[in-house]
Amino acid sequence: MQGRDHIPISNRPDPKPFSRRHTPRYYVQRVRDSLSTRVSKFICATLLSFLAVVAIITFVLWISLRPHRPRVHVHGFSISGLNPGSEFNNAQIYFNLTTRNSNQNIGIYYENMNGSAYYRDHNIGSKPLLRPFFQEPKKTTVVGGVLGGPTLKISDALWTDMLGDKKAKRTVVFRFDLTAMIKFKISMWESKHHRMHANCDVAVGPDGSILDAYRDKRCPVYFS
């Protein structure tokens, strides 16, 4: 006989979990959504890959076709008559430079070229150098000449200062500027004009010849 506190226990089996049945239309929609997602991802991946390839090709072309400035080197520079008691009217400046087109596939048009010598920022002589010419890629052009007579303008005071530098420092410092109007040529395309400036610092010893430290020195080049 069971007590009053006894709790009756049911012996019926647990109900089975509810199983939701989907219609065929539901599965068709799921397949369509999956295909749309895959197609969208494929299109996005293809587009991003295409843009990456275009960016790489553009960068490579920009690197290979970007014009480089001419390279200017001073190889020789001297001034004659730099002796005590000599007259500055008989002085002459000899210079020898080179300008190189270091570009691989780009030519350079030089429409004019001028050279000027400076001492203590005073222009002591200038003259036209080369007639207009076209410089092929990877080519070097020699630029040389003499400043003397009417093309050399050294005052008595500047000449005295030069002799003073030679005596005190055994060195006389000059600057030779090379200027030219140039433009670049790539196949059928030509760039706008650029005014090129090359500033070459040079120093001569007691004999008036360029010092070894300045020989074959590369000159800074800029455009204006």
Helices and strands as residue ranges (DSSP letters): H 24-65, E 71-79, G 88-90, E 92-100, E 107-119, E 122-128, E 133-135, E 140-148, G 149-151, H 156-169, E 172-186, E 189-190, E 194-204, G 212-214, E 217-219, E 221-223
